[in-house]
Amino acid sequence: MASYLILDGYNVIGGITRYRTAATGGLDESRELLINDALKAAGWTGSDIVIIFDAHRSSEPLREELRAGGAVRLVFSGPGQSADDVIERLLPRLSGAVTLYTADFALQRAALARGAVRATPREFQALLNELPAVTRNPDKPSRSRVSDRLSEKTLEELEEVRRKAEG
């Protein structure tokens, strides 16, 4: 069964420091960074990702772009439509597991009412942090370590065992 991660684009950009600091190059740079992160997340999670951007002040009609063969779909709302409007219409049309990333409380409630899981922009950041180091930053060579694949709790338990063995 298909699974979807829906991102309230500008809401996620505003909610994660990584994208706000990228805005020194403008909103376009922040948007592209989010799209690149979504491409990495799609490849790692196997979920289809839809990013909805608010373009209600634009004179262009609603438009969509596909990236990576459709693994990531970008949707720009049309005149007089907010990203929230587009998301609310999209949710009931998706079959499968749906997670919506937004800090907008009203939109979170609408998602829950339609059976979707709600998540905050910080939870999207946490998902990105779980990606393998090579996926997070392919320009920086890294060595794979067992500790990269273990949870914090497991690492703490192993450290406790090590300390008991020493002492």
DSSP file (Angstrom, degrees, kcal/mol; ACC not computed):
  #  RESIDUE AA STRUCTURE BP1 BP2  ACC     N-H-->O    O-->H-N    N-H-->O    O-->H-N    TCO  KAPPA ALPHA  PHI   PSI    X-CA   Y-CA   Z-CA
    1    1 A M              0   0    0      0, 0.0    95,-0.1     0, 0.0    96,-0.1   0.000 360.0 360.0 360.0 142.0    0.0    0.0    0.0
    2    2 A A        -     0   0    0     93,-0.2    95,-1.2    45,-0.0     2,-0.4  -0.318 360.0-157.2 -70.2 150.9    1.3    3.5   -0.8
    3    3 A S  E     -a   97   0A   0     43,-0.3    45,-2.6    93,-0.2     2,-0.4  -0.980   6.5-159.0-129.8 147.9    2.4    5.9    1.8
    4    4 A Y  E     -ab  98  48A   0     93,-3.1    95,-2.2    -2,-0.4     2,-0.5  -0.961  14.2-160.1-130.0 140.2    2.5    9.7    1.5
    5    5 A L  E     -ab  99  49A   0     43,-2.5    45,-2.4    -2,-0.4     2,-0.5  -0.989  17.9-162.9-114.3 119.6    4.3   12.4    3.3
    6    6 A I  E     -ab 100  50A   0     93,-3.3    95,-3.4    -2,-0.5     2,-0.5  -0.901   2.8-161.3-106.3 126.8    2.6   15.8    2.7
    7    7 A L  E     -ab 101  51A   0     43,-3.1    45,-2.7    -2,-0.5     2,-1.5  -0.936  20.2-142.6-113.3 125.8    4.5   18.9    3.5
    8    8 A D  E >>  - b   0  52A   0     93,-2.3     4,-2.6    -2,-0.5     3,-0.6  -0.715  33.8-151.9 -79.2  90.8    2.9   22.3    4.0
    9    9 A G  H 3> S+     0   0    0     43,-1.8     4,-2.3    -2,-1.5    -1,-0.2   0.788  80.6  32.0 -43.5 -64.7    5.9   23.9    2.1
   10   10 A Y  H 3> S+     0   0    0     42,-0.4     4,-2.2     1,-0.2    -1,-0.3   0.795 117.5  57.8 -71.5 -25.6    6.3   27.4    3.5
   11   11 A N  H <> S+     0   0    0     -3,-0.6     4,-1.0     2,-0.2    -1,-0.2   0.911 109.2  44.9 -66.2 -43.1    5.1   26.3    6.9
   12   12 A V  H  X S+     0   0    0     -4,-2.6     4,-0.8     2,-0.2     3,-0.4   0.911 111.4  53.2 -66.4 -42.7    7.9   23.7    7.1
   13   13 A I  H >< S+     0   0    0     -4,-2.3     3,-0.7    -5,-0.3     7,-0.3   0.917 111.6  46.1 -58.1 -43.6   10.4   26.3    5.8
   14   14 A G  H 3< S+     0   0    0     -4,-2.2    -1,-0.2     1,-0.2    -2,-0.2   0.712 112.1  52.5 -71.0 -20.3    9.3   28.7    8.5
   15   15 A G  H 3< S+     0   0    0     -4,-1.0     2,-0.5    -3,-0.4    -1,-0.2   0.502  99.8  65.1 -96.9  -4.7    9.5   26.0   11.2
   16   16 A I    XX  -     0   0    0     -4,-0.8     4,-1.7    -3,-0.7     3,-1.2  -0.973  68.2-147.1-126.0 122.7   13.0   24.6   10.6
   17   17 A T  H 3> S+     0   0    0     -2,-0.5     4,-2.8     1,-0.3     5,-0.3   0.843  95.4  67.1 -53.7 -38.7   16.1   26.8   11.2
   18   18 A R  H 3> S+     0   0    0      1,-0.2     4,-0.8     2,-0.2    -1,-0.3   0.863 107.3  39.2 -52.4 -40.1   17.9   25.0    8.4
   19   19 A Y  H <> S+     0   0    0     -3,-1.2     4,-0.6    -7,-0.2    -1,-0.2   0.843 112.8  54.4 -82.9 -34.9   15.6   26.6    5.8
   20   20 A R  H >< S+     0   0    0     -4,-1.7     3,-0.8    -7,-0.3    -2,-0.2   0.902 109.4  48.1 -65.5 -39.7   15.3   30.0    7.5
   21   21 A T  H >< S+     0   0    0     -4,-2.8     3,-1.0     1,-0.2    -1,-0.2   0.788 105.6  59.0 -72.2 -25.4   19.0   30.4    7.5
   22   22 A A  H >< S+     0   0    0     -4,-0.8     3,-1.9    -5,-0.3    -1,-0.2   0.671  83.2  86.1 -71.9 -15.2   19.2   29.4    3.9
   23   23 A A  G X<  +     0   0    0     -3,-0.8     3,-2.2    -4,-0.6    -1,-0.2   0.525  60.4  89.0 -67.9  -3.3   16.9   32.3    3.1
   24   24 A T  G <  S+     0   0    0     -3,-1.0    -1,-0.3     1,-0.3    -2,-0.1   0.816  91.9  47.6 -61.3 -26.4   19.9   34.6    2.9
   25   25 A G  G <  S-     0   0    0     -3,-1.9    -1,-0.3     1,-0.3     4,-0.3   0.320 130.7 -98.3 -91.0   6.3   19.8   33.5   -0.8
   26   26 A G    X>  -     0   0    0     -3,-2.2     4,-1.5     1,-0.2     3,-0.5  -0.213  43.0 -65.1 100.0 168.6   16.1   34.2   -0.8
   27   27 A L  H 3> S+     0   0    0      1,-0.2     4,-2.7     2,-0.2     5,-0.2   0.818 128.5  63.5 -62.6 -32.1   13.0   32.2   -0.5
   28   28 A D  H 3> S+     0   0    0      1,-0.2     4,-2.4     2,-0.2    -1,-0.2   0.897 102.4  49.5 -59.9 -39.8   13.8   30.4   -3.7
   29   29 A E  H <> S+     0   0    0     -3,-0.5     4,-2.1    -4,-0.3    -1,-0.2   0.912 111.2  48.5 -66.5 -42.4   17.0   29.0   -2.1
   30   30 A S  H  X S+     0   0    0     -4,-1.5     4,-2.3     2,-0.2    -2,-0.2   0.916 111.4  50.8 -62.0 -43.1   15.0   27.8    1.0
   31   31 A R  H  X S+     0   0    0     -4,-2.7     4,-2.4     1,-0.2    -2,-0.2   0.922 110.5  48.5 -62.0 -44.7   12.4   26.2   -1.3
   32   32 A E  H  X S+     0   0    0     -4,-2.4     4,-2.5     2,-0.2    -1,-0.2   0.870 109.6  52.7 -65.1 -36.5   15.1   24.3   -3.3
   33   33 A L  H  X S+     0   0    0     -4,-2.1     4,-2.3     2,-0.2    -1,-0.2   0.918 110.0  48.3 -64.3 -43.0   16.8   23.1   -0.1
   34   34 A L  H  X S+     0   0    0     -4,-2.3     4,-2.5     2,-0.2    -2,-0.2   0.919 111.4  50.3 -61.7 -43.7   13.5   21.7    1.1
   35   35 A I  H  X S+     0   0    0     -4,-2.4     4,-2.2     2,-0.2    -2,-0.2   0.916 110.1  49.8 -62.2 -43.5   12.8   20.0   -2.2
   36   36 A N  H  X S+     0   0    0     -4,-2.5     4,-1.9     1,-0.2    -1,-0.2   0.902 111.2  49.1 -62.8 -40.5   16.3   18.4   -2.2
   37   37 A D  H  X S+     0   0    0     -4,-2.3     4,-2.6     1,-0.2    -1,-0.2   0.897 109.6  52.3 -64.2 -39.3   15.7   17.2    1.4
   38   38 A A  H  X S+     0   0    0     -4,-2.5     4,-2.7     1,-0.2    -2,-0.2   0.887 106.3  53.7 -64.2 -38.4   12.4   15.8    0.3
   39   39 A L  H  X S+     0   0    0     -4,-2.2     4,-2.0     2,-0.2    -1,-0.2   0.916 110.6  46.5 -61.5 -43.0   14.0   13.9   -2.6
   40   40 A K  H  X S+     0   0    0     -4,-1.9     4,-1.9     2,-0.2    -2,-0.2   0.920 113.3  48.8 -63.8 -44.0   16.5   12.3   -0.1
   41   41 A A  H  X S+     0   0    0     -4,-2.6     4,-3.1     1,-0.2     5,-0.4   0.885 109.2  52.9 -64.7 -38.8   13.6   11.4    2.3
   42   42 A A  H  X S+     0   0    0     -4,-2.7     4,-2.1     1,-0.2    -1,-0.2   0.921 109.8  48.4 -62.6 -43.2   11.6    9.9   -0.6
   43   43 A G  H  < S+     0   0    0     -4,-2.0    -1,-0.2    -5,-0.2    -2,-0.2   0.864 118.0  40.4 -64.9 -35.7   14.5    7.7   -1.6
   44   44 A W  H  < S+     0   0    0     -4,-1.9    -2,-0.2    -5,-0.1    -1,-0.2   0.890 123.2  35.7 -81.9 -40.8   15.1    6.5    1.9
   45   45 A T  H  < S-     0   0    0     -4,-3.1    -3,-0.2    -5,-0.2    -2,-0.2   0.743  92.5-134.5 -87.2 -23.3   11.5    6.1    3.2
   46   46 A G     <  +     0   0    0     -4,-2.1   -43,-0.3    -5,-0.4     2,-0.2   0.497  61.8 131.9  79.3   2.8    9.9    4.8    0.0
   47   47 A S        -     0   0    0     -6,-0.4     2,-0.4    -5,-0.1    -1,-0.3  -0.565  63.3-116.9 -85.6 150.7    7.0    7.2    0.5
   48   48 A D  E     -b    4   0A   0    -45,-2.6   -43,-2.5    -2,-0.2     2,-0.5  -0.730  33.1-150.0 -80.6 136.0    5.6    9.5   -2.1
   49   49 A I  E     -bc   5  72A   0     22,-2.9    24,-3.0    -2,-0.4     2,-0.5  -0.931  13.7-170.3-115.7 132.6    6.1   13.1   -1.0
   50   50 A V  E     -bc   6  73A   0    -45,-2.4   -43,-3.1    -2,-0.5     2,-0.6  -0.985   3.8-166.2-120.2 123.7    3.9   16.0   -1.9
   51   51 A I  E     -bc   7  74A   0     22,-2.8    24,-2.9    -2,-0.5     2,-0.6  -0.949   5.6-160.6-111.2 122.5    5.0   19.5   -1.1
   52   52 A I  E     -bc   8  75A   0    -45,-2.7   -43,-1.8    -2,-0.6   -42,-0.4  -0.903   5.5-164.9-106.7 124.4    2.3   22.2   -1.4
   53   53 A F  E     - c   0  76A   0     22,-3.3    24,-2.5    -2,-0.6     2,-0.6  -0.883  23.7-119.6-109.6 139.6    3.4   25.8   -1.7
   54   54 A D        +     0   0    0     -2,-0.4    28,-0.1    22,-0.2     3,-0.1  -0.664  44.9 153.9 -77.3 114.7    1.2   28.7   -1.2
   55   55 A A    >   +     0   0    0     -2,-0.6     3,-2.1    26,-0.3     5,-0.1  -0.038  23.0 130.2-129.3  30.4    1.0   30.8   -4.4
   56   56 A H  T 3  S+     0   0    0      1,-0.3    24,-1.7    25,-0.2    26,-0.1   0.690  72.0  55.9 -64.3 -18.4   -2.4   32.4   -3.9
   57   57 A R  T 3  S+     0   0    0     22,-0.2    -1,-0.3    -3,-0.1     2,-0.1   0.539  90.3  96.0 -88.8  -6.0   -1.0   35.8   -4.7
   58   58 A S  S <  S-     0   0    0     -3,-2.1    22,-0.1    19,-0.2    -3,-0.1  -0.469  72.2-140.3 -80.6 154.6    0.3   34.6   -8.1
   59   59 A S  S    S+     0   0    0     -2,-0.1    -1,-0.1    20,-0.1    -3,-0.1   0.532  74.4 101.4 -89.6  -6.8   -1.6   35.1  -11.2
   60   60 A E  S    S-     0   0    0     -5,-0.1     3,-0.1    17,-0.1    -2,-0.1  -0.496  77.9-113.8 -77.1 146.6   -0.6   31.7  -12.5
   61   61 A P        -     0   0    0      0, 0.0    -1,-0.1     0, 0.0    15,-0.1  -0.259  52.9 -65.7 -70.7 166.9   -3.2   28.8  -12.2
   62   62 A L        -     0   0    0     17,-0.1     2,-0.3    13,-0.1    15,-0.2  -0.257  66.1-174.6 -50.0 134.0   -2.6   25.9   -9.9
   63   63 A R  E     -D   76   0A   0     13,-1.9    13,-3.0    -3,-0.1     2,-0.3  -0.975  16.2-156.5-139.2 154.6    0.4   24.0  -11.2
   64   64 A E  E     -D   75   0A   0     -2,-0.3     2,-0.4    11,-0.2    11,-0.2  -0.951   3.3-168.2-128.8 147.5    2.3   20.8  -10.4
   65   65 A E  E     -D   74   0A   0      9,-2.3     9,-3.2    -2,-0.3     2,-0.4  -0.990  12.7-145.0-131.3 142.3    5.8   19.6  -11.1
   66   66 A L  E     -D   73   0A   0     -2,-0.4     2,-0.3     7,-0.2     7,-0.2  -0.895  14.7-169.8-107.0 139.2    7.1   16.1  -10.7
   67   67 A R  E >>> +D   72   0A   0      5,-2.9     5,-1.9    -2,-0.4     3,-1.0  -0.937  65.8  11.6-124.0 150.0   10.7   15.4   -9.5
   68   68 A A  G >45S-     0   0    0     -2,-0.3     3,-1.3     1,-0.3    -1,-0.2   0.905 135.4 -50.6  52.3  49.4   12.6   12.1   -9.5
   69   69 A G  G 345S-     0   0    0      1,-0.3    -1,-0.3    -3,-0.2    -3,-0.0   0.727 111.2 -48.8  66.1  21.8   10.0   10.3  -11.6
   70   70 A G  G <45S+     0   0    0     -3,-1.0    -1,-0.3     2,-0.3    -2,-0.2   0.423 105.8 120.6  98.6  -1.0    7.1   11.4   -9.4
   71   71 A A  T <<5S+     0   0    0     -3,-1.3   -22,-2.9    -4,-0.6     2,-0.5   0.839  85.0  34.6 -63.6 -30.7    8.6   10.4   -6.0
   72   72 A V  E   <S-cD  49  67A   0     -5,-1.9    -5,-2.9   -24,-0.2     2,-0.5  -0.991  75.4-168.0-126.2 125.7    8.3   14.1   -5.1
   73   73 A R  E     -cD  50  66A   0    -24,-3.0   -22,-2.8    -2,-0.5     2,-0.5  -0.953   6.7-155.5-113.9 128.1    5.4   16.2   -6.4
   74   74 A L  E     -cD  51  65A   0     -9,-3.2    -9,-2.3    -2,-0.5     2,-0.5  -0.873   9.5-170.0-101.4 132.9    5.4   19.9   -6.1
   75   75 A V  E     -cD  52  64A   0    -24,-2.9   -22,-3.3    -2,-0.5     2,-0.6  -0.990   6.6-165.5-125.7 126.5    2.0   21.7   -6.0
   76   76 A F  E     -cD  53  63A   0    -13,-3.0   -13,-1.9    -2,-0.5   -22,-0.2  -0.955  26.0-125.9-110.3 119.7    1.7   25.5   -6.3
   77   77 A S        -     0   0    0    -24,-2.5   -19,-0.2    -2,-0.6     6,-0.1  -0.181  24.9-122.0 -63.4 157.8   -1.7   26.8   -5.3
   78   78 A G    >   -     0   0    0      1,-0.2     3,-2.0     4,-0.1   -23,-0.2  -0.240  47.6 -53.0 -91.5-177.7   -3.6   29.0   -7.8
   79   79 A P  T 3  S+     0   0    0      0, 0.0    -1,-0.2     0, 0.0   -22,-0.2  -0.313 126.8   9.2 -58.6 134.0   -5.0   32.5   -7.4
   80   80 A G  T 3  S+     0   0    0    -24,-1.7     2,-0.4     1,-0.2   -24,-0.1   0.479 107.3 108.0  76.1   1.1   -7.2   32.8   -4.4
   81   81 A Q    <   -     0   0    0     -3,-2.0   -26,-0.3   -26,-0.1    -1,-0.2  -0.911  56.0-150.7-111.2 137.9   -6.3   29.3   -3.1
   82   82 A S     >  -     0   0    0     -2,-0.4     4,-1.8   -28,-0.1    -4,-0.1  -0.613  30.6-111.3 -96.2 165.4   -4.1   28.8   -0.1
   83   83 A A  H  > S+     0   0    0      1,-0.2     4,-2.7    -2,-0.2     5,-0.2   0.873 120.8  59.0 -59.9 -36.1   -1.9   25.8    0.4
   84   84 A D  H  > S+     0   0    0      1,-0.2     4,-2.8     2,-0.2    -1,-0.2   0.907 102.9  51.3 -59.8 -42.5   -4.3   24.7    3.2
   85   85 A D  H  > S+     0   0    0      1,-0.2     4,-1.7     2,-0.2    -1,-0.2   0.930 112.0  46.5 -59.9 -45.6   -7.2   24.6    0.7
   86   86 A V  H  X S+     0   0    0     -4,-1.8     4,-2.0     1,-0.2    -2,-0.2   0.914 113.1  49.1 -64.4 -43.6   -5.1   22.4   -1.7
   87   87 A I  H  X S+     0   0    0     -4,-2.7     4,-2.5     1,-0.2    -2,-0.2   0.922 108.7  52.6 -62.9 -44.5   -4.1   20.1    1.2
   88   88 A E  H  < S+     0   0    0     -4,-2.8    -1,-0.2     1,-0.2    -2,-0.2   0.850 113.1  44.4 -62.8 -33.7   -7.6   19.8    2.5
   89   89 A R  H  < S+     0   0    0     -4,-1.7     4,-0.3    -5,-0.2    -1,-0.2   0.814 114.0  51.1 -76.4 -30.5   -8.8   18.7   -1.0
   90   90 A L  H >X S+     0   0    0     -4,-2.0     3,-1.6    -5,-0.2     4,-0.6   0.897  95.3  69.4 -73.9 -41.9   -5.9   16.4   -1.5
   91   91 A L  G >< S+     0   0    0     -4,-2.5     3,-1.2     1,-0.3    -1,-0.2   0.857  98.0  47.5 -50.9 -48.7   -6.2   14.4    1.7
   92   92 A P  G 34 S+     0   0    0      0, 0.0    -1,-0.3     0, 0.0    -2,-0.1   0.697 106.8  60.1 -70.7 -13.6   -9.4   12.5    1.0
   93   93 A R  G <4 S+     0   0    0     -3,-1.6     2,-0.4    -4,-0.3    -2,-0.2   0.586  87.7  88.3 -87.5  -9.5   -8.1   11.5   -2.5
   94   94 A L    <<  -     0   0    0     -3,-1.2     2,-0.5    -4,-0.6     4,-0.1  -0.739  61.5-157.9 -93.2 133.5   -5.1    9.6   -1.2
   95   95 A S        +     0   0    0     -2,-0.4     2,-0.2     2,-0.1   -93,-0.2  -0.946  58.4  33.8-111.4 130.1   -5.3    6.0   -0.3
   96   96 A G  S    S-     0   0    0     -2,-0.5     2,-0.3   -95,-0.1   -93,-0.2  -0.738 106.6 -23.1 122.5-174.7   -2.8    4.6    2.1
   97   97 A A  E     -a    3   0A   0    -95,-1.2   -93,-3.1    -2,-0.2     2,-0.4  -0.527  61.9-169.6 -73.3 132.1   -0.9    6.0    5.0
   98   98 A V  E     -a    4   0A   0     17,-0.3    19,-3.2    -2,-0.3     2,-0.5  -0.989  11.5-173.2-128.4 130.2   -0.7    9.8    5.0
   99   99 A T  E     -ae   5 117A   0    -95,-2.2   -93,-3.3    -2,-0.4     2,-0.5  -0.992  11.0-156.8-120.6 127.3    1.4   12.0    7.3
  100  100 A L  E     -ae   6 118A   0     17,-3.1    19,-2.8    -2,-0.5     2,-0.7  -0.909   2.2-155.4-106.8 123.1    1.0   15.7    7.1
  101  101 A Y  E     +ae   7 119A   0    -95,-3.4   -93,-2.3    -2,-0.5     2,-0.3  -0.872  42.1 119.4 -99.8 110.1    3.8   17.9    8.2
  102  102 A T        -     0   0    0     17,-2.6    17,-0.1    -2,-0.7    -2,-0.1  -0.968  55.9-145.2-162.1 153.8    2.6   21.4    9.3
  103  103 A A        +     0   0    0     -2,-0.3     2,-0.7    17,-0.2    17,-0.1   0.417  69.2 114.1 -98.7  -2.1    2.5   23.6   12.4
  104  104 A D     >  -     0   0    0      1,-0.2     4,-2.3     2,-0.1     5,-0.2  -0.599  55.4-158.6 -74.3 110.4   -0.9   24.9   11.4
  105  105 A F  H  > S+     0   0    0     -2,-0.7     4,-2.4     1,-0.2     5,-0.2   0.889  89.0  51.4 -61.2 -43.1   -3.3   23.7   14.1
  106  106 A A  H  > S+     0   0    0      1,-0.2     4,-2.0     2,-0.2    -1,-0.2   0.898 112.2  47.2 -62.7 -39.4   -6.5   24.0   12.0
  107  107 A L  H  > S+     0   0    0      2,-0.2     4,-2.3     1,-0.2    -1,-0.2   0.868 109.0  54.5 -70.1 -36.2   -4.9   22.0    9.2
  108  108 A Q  H  X S+     0   0    0     -4,-2.3     4,-2.5     2,-0.2    -2,-0.2   0.920 108.7  49.0 -60.9 -43.3   -3.6   19.4   11.7
  109  109 A R  H  X S+     0   0    0     -4,-2.4     4,-2.3     1,-0.2    -2,-0.2   0.904 109.9  51.1 -63.4 -41.1   -7.2   18.9   12.9
  110  110 A A  H  X S+     0   0    0     -4,-2.0     4,-1.0     2,-0.2    -1,-0.2   0.893 110.4  50.0 -62.6 -39.2   -8.5   18.6    9.4
  111  111 A A  H ><>S+     0   0    0     -4,-2.3     5,-2.6     1,-0.2     3,-0.6   0.928 110.1  49.3 -65.0 -45.3   -5.9   15.9    8.7
  112  112 A L  H ><5S+     0   0    0     -4,-2.5     3,-1.6     1,-0.2    -2,-0.2   0.892 106.8  56.2 -60.9 -39.6   -6.8   14.0   11.8
  113  113 A A  H 3<5S+     0   0    0     -4,-2.3    -1,-0.2     1,-0.3    -2,-0.2   0.780 108.0  49.0 -63.5 -26.2  -10.5   14.1   10.8
  114  114 A R  T <<5S-     0   0    0     -4,-1.0    -1,-0.3    -3,-0.6    -2,-0.2   0.290 124.4-101.8 -97.8   9.3   -9.6   12.5    7.5
  115  115 A G  T < 5S+     0   0    0     -3,-1.6   -17,-0.3     1,-0.3    -3,-0.2   0.565  77.8 133.8  86.9   8.6   -7.5    9.7    9.1
  116  116 A A      < -     0   0    0     -5,-2.6     2,-0.4    -6,-0.2    -1,-0.3  -0.505  58.4-114.8 -87.1 160.4   -4.1   11.2    8.4
  117  117 A V  E     -e   99   0A   0    -19,-3.2   -17,-3.1    -2,-0.2     2,-0.4  -0.784  28.2-141.7 -90.5 137.0   -1.3   11.4   10.9
  118  118 A R  E     +e  100   0A   0     -2,-0.4     2,-0.3   -19,-0.2   -17,-0.2  -0.799  23.9 173.2-101.1 145.1   -0.3   14.9   11.8
  119  119 A A  E     -e  101   0A   0    -19,-2.8   -17,-2.6    -2,-0.4   -20,-0.0  -0.984  25.5-122.0-146.6 154.0    3.4   15.9   12.4
  120  120 A T    >>  -     0   0    0     -2,-0.3     4,-1.3   -19,-0.2     3,-0.6  -0.469  32.3-105.5 -91.8 165.3    5.2   19.1   13.0
  121  121 A P  H 3> S+     0   0    0      0, 0.0     4,-2.1     0, 0.0     3,-0.3   0.869 121.7  59.7 -56.4 -36.1    8.0   20.6   10.9
  122  122 A R  H 3> S+     0   0    0      1,-0.2     4,-2.3     2,-0.2     5,-0.1   0.859 100.4  54.9 -61.5 -33.7   10.4   19.6   13.7
  123  123 A E  H <> S+     0   0    0     -3,-0.6     4,-2.0     2,-0.2    -1,-0.2   0.837 105.4  52.2 -69.6 -30.7    9.3   16.0   13.2
  124  124 A F  H  X S+     0   0    0     -4,-1.3     4,-2.4    -3,-0.3    -2,-0.2   0.904 108.5  51.2 -67.2 -40.4   10.3   16.3    9.5
  125  125 A Q  H  X S+     0   0    0     -4,-2.1     4,-2.3     1,-0.2    -2,-0.2   0.910 108.5  51.6 -60.3 -41.9   13.7   17.6   10.7
  126  126 A A  H  X S+     0   0    0     -4,-2.3     4,-1.2     2,-0.2    -1,-0.2   0.898 107.9  51.9 -62.4 -40.4   14.0   14.5   13.0
  127  127 A L  H >X S+     0   0    0     -4,-2.0     4,-0.6     1,-0.2     3,-0.6   0.925 110.0  49.1 -60.9 -44.1   13.2   12.3   10.0
  128  128 A L  H >< S+     0   0    0     -4,-2.4     3,-1.0     1,-0.2    -2,-0.2   0.880 107.1  55.7 -62.4 -37.7   15.9   14.0    8.0
  129  129 A N  H 3< S+     0   0    0     -4,-2.3    -1,-0.2     1,-0.2    -2,-0.2   0.759 102.7  57.0 -66.9 -23.5   18.3   13.5   10.9
  130  130 A E  H << S+     0   0    0     -4,-1.2    -1,-0.2    -3,-0.6    -2,-0.2   0.633  83.2 105.8 -81.4 -14.7   17.6    9.8   10.8
  131  131 A L  S << S-     0   0    0     -3,-1.0     5,-0.1    -4,-0.6   -90,-0.1  -0.320  89.0 -90.4 -62.7 147.9   18.7    9.5    7.2
  132  132 A P    >>  -     0   0    0      0, 0.0     4,-2.2     0, 0.0     3,-0.8  -0.262  37.6-112.9 -56.8 149.5   22.1    7.9    6.7
  133  133 A A  H 3> S+     0   0    0      1,-0.3     4,-2.2     2,-0.2     7,-0.2   0.837 117.2  56.4 -55.7 -36.4   24.9   10.4    6.7
  134  134 A V  H 34 S+     0   0    0      1,-0.2    -1,-0.3     2,-0.2     6,-0.1   0.879 109.4  46.2 -65.0 -36.8   25.7    9.8    3.1
  135  135 A T  H <4 S+     0   0    0     -3,-0.8    -2,-0.2     1,-0.2    -1,-0.2   0.885 111.2  52.2 -72.1 -39.2   22.1   10.7    2.2
  136  136 A R  H  < S+     0   0    0     -4,-2.2    -2,-0.2     1,-0.3    -1,-0.2   0.912 131.8   7.9 -64.3 -42.6   22.1   13.8    4.4
  137  137 A N    ><  +     0   0    0     -4,-2.2     3,-1.5    -5,-0.2    -1,-0.3  -0.677  62.6 176.2-144.0  84.2   25.3   15.3    2.9
  138  138 A P  T 3  S+     0   0    0      0, 0.0    -1,-0.1     0, 0.0    -3,-0.1   0.669  79.6  64.9 -67.1 -14.8   26.6   13.4   -0.2
  139  139 A D  T 3  S+     0   0    0      1,-0.1    -5,-0.1     2,-0.1    -2,-0.0   0.700  93.3  68.0 -78.9 -18.8   29.4   16.0   -0.6
  140  140 A K  S <  S-     0   0    0     -3,-1.5    -3,-0.2    -7,-0.2    -1,-0.1  -0.893  85.3-133.7-105.7 114.8   31.0   15.0    2.7
  141  141 A P        +     0   0    0      0, 0.0     2,-0.3     0, 0.0    -2,-0.1  -0.382  31.5 179.6 -64.7 141.6   32.6   11.6    2.7
  142  142 A S        -     0   0    0     -4,-0.1     2,-0.4    -2,-0.1    -8,-0.0  -0.972  26.5-126.3-141.9 157.2   31.7    9.6    5.8
  143  143 A R        -     0   0    0     -2,-0.3     2,-0.4   -10,-0.0   -10,-0.1  -0.861  29.8-119.4-102.9 138.6   32.3    6.2    7.2
  144  144 A S        -     0   0    0     -2,-0.4     2,-0.3   -12,-0.0     3,-0.1  -0.627  34.8-173.4 -77.5 129.1   29.4    4.0    8.3
  145  145 A R    >   -     0   0    0     -2,-0.4     3,-1.0     1,-0.1     4,-0.5  -0.916  34.7-125.6-122.8 151.1   29.5    3.2   11.9
  146  146 A V  G >  S+     0   0    0     -2,-0.3     3,-1.9     1,-0.3     4,-0.4   0.887 111.5  61.5 -59.1 -38.9   27.3    0.8   13.9
  147  147 A S  G >  S+     0   0    0      1,-0.3     3,-0.7     2,-0.2    -1,-0.3   0.750  93.0  65.2 -63.2 -22.8   26.5    3.7   16.3
  148  148 A D  G <  S+     0   0    0     -3,-1.0    -1,-0.3     1,-0.2    -2,-0.2   0.727 105.0  45.1 -68.6 -20.1   25.0    5.6   13.4
  149  149 A R  G <  S+     0   0    0     -3,-1.9     2,-0.3    -4,-0.5    -1,-0.2   0.449  97.3  88.7-104.1  -1.5   22.3    2.9   13.2
  150  150 A L  S <  S-     0   0    0     -3,-0.7     2,-0.0    -4,-0.4     0, 0.0  -0.717  77.3-113.6-101.1 148.7   21.5    2.6   16.9
  151  151 A S     >  -     0   0    0     -2,-0.3     4,-2.4     1,-0.1     5,-0.2  -0.306  29.0-110.8 -71.7 161.0   18.9    4.6   18.8
  152  152 A E  H  > S+     0   0    0      1,-0.2     4,-2.5     2,-0.2     5,-0.2   0.895 119.1  53.9 -58.0 -41.3   20.0    7.0   21.6
  153  153 A K  H  > S+     0   0    0      1,-0.2     4,-2.4     2,-0.2    -1,-0.2   0.925 108.7  47.6 -62.2 -45.0   18.5    4.7   24.2
  154  154 A T  H  > S+     0   0    0      1,-0.2     4,-2.5     2,-0.2    -1,-0.2   0.905 111.1  51.5 -63.1 -41.5   20.5    1.7   22.9
  155  155 A L  H  X S+     0   0    0     -4,-2.4     4,-2.3     1,-0.2    -1,-0.2   0.907 110.2  49.2 -61.6 -41.3   23.7    3.7   22.9
  156  156 A E  H  X S+     0   0    0     -4,-2.5     4,-2.0     2,-0.2    -2,-0.2   0.907 111.1  49.5 -64.5 -41.5   23.1    4.8   26.5
  157  157 A E  H  X S+     0   0    0     -4,-2.4     4,-2.1     2,-0.2    -2,-0.2   0.901 111.2  49.1 -64.9 -40.4   22.4    1.3   27.6
  158  158 A L  H  X S+     0   0    0     -4,-2.5     4,-2.4     2,-0.2    -1,-0.2   0.893 109.6  52.0 -65.3 -39.2   25.6    0.1   25.9
  159  159 A E  H  X S+     0   0    0     -4,-2.3     4,-2.3     2,-0.2    -1,-0.2   0.887 108.5  51.6 -63.1 -38.9   27.6    2.9   27.5
  160  160 A E  H  X S+     0   0    0     -4,-2.0     4,-2.1     2,-0.2    -2,-0.2   0.910 109.7  48.9 -64.2 -43.0   26.2    1.8   30.9
  161  161 A V  H  X S+     0   0    0     -4,-2.1     4,-2.1     2,-0.2    -2,-0.2   0.911 110.8  51.4 -62.0 -42.7   27.3   -1.8   30.3
  162  162 A R  H  X S+     0   0    0     -4,-2.4     4,-1.7     1,-0.2    -2,-0.2   0.918 109.5  49.7 -61.4 -43.7   30.8   -0.6   29.3
  163  163 A R  H  X S+     0   0    0     -4,-2.3     4,-1.9     1,-0.2    -1,-0.2   0.889 110.3  49.9 -64.6 -39.1   31.1    1.5   32.4
  164  164 A K  H  < S+     0   0    0     -4,-2.1    -1,-0.2     1,-0.2    -2,-0.2   0.885 109.2  52.2 -66.2 -37.4   30.1   -1.5   34.6
  165  165 A A  H  < S+     0   0    0     -4,-2.1    -1,-0.2     1,-0.2    -2,-0.2   0.844 113.0  45.1 -67.7 -33.2   32.6   -3.7   32.9
  166  166 A E  H  <        0   0    0     -4,-1.7    -1,-0.2     1,-0.2    -2,-0.2   0.842 360.0 360.0 -76.2 -34.1   35.4   -1.2   33.5
  167  167 A G     <        0   0    0     -4,-1.9    -2,-0.2    -5,-0.2    -1,-0.2   0.452 360.0 360.0-106.2 360.0   34.6   -0.5   37.1
